[in-house]
Amino acid sequence: MRLTFWIAFFVFLVDQASKYYVVHWLNLAEIRQINVLHPYFNLRMAWNEGINFGLLSFLGDNGRWVLIAVALIISGLVAWWVWRDGQGTIVRIAAGLLIGGAIGNVVDRLIYGAVADFINMSCCGLRNPYAFNLADIAIFVGAFGLVLFAGREKRA
């Protein structure tokens, strides 16, 4: 469980530091976009009030609190499951990624009212209109790891 905690803590810190740097230091909230390696990697400010791709954003402020509660409940259940069932190292790392990313996005919703998304990647003549953040990457990789490796290896 200690490994899960430290992975979650590190992911949370890196996510929040990256958001602070981009939103405040680079002032992306006002200038809206910075081309880094155009068109492959750009910074595009997007305030996501919903879940992936802005889904459920129509729920407004009530939806914000529902999404905060859901993220905290899921994070708590994943932590409890990993602790109770004694999962292997890969699953504990995956759980830490998921929990750290979810808590990072919860903090965004508490501070800004929405999740700060800023990474935009496009390729091969296709323009991607969506942005994401480091927490989203951690949540995706963590969830994928849980699906692939949960139950395969138990701790002694």
Secondary structure, DSSP 8 states (H G I E B T S, - for coil): -HHHHHHHHHHHHHHHHHHHIIIIIS-HHHH-EEEEETTTEEEEEEEE-SSGGGTTGGGHHHHHHHHHHHHHHHHHHHHHHHHHHTB-HHHHHHHHHHHHHHHHHHHHHHHHSSEEEEEEE-BTTB-----B-HHHHHHHHHHHHHHHHTTT-B--
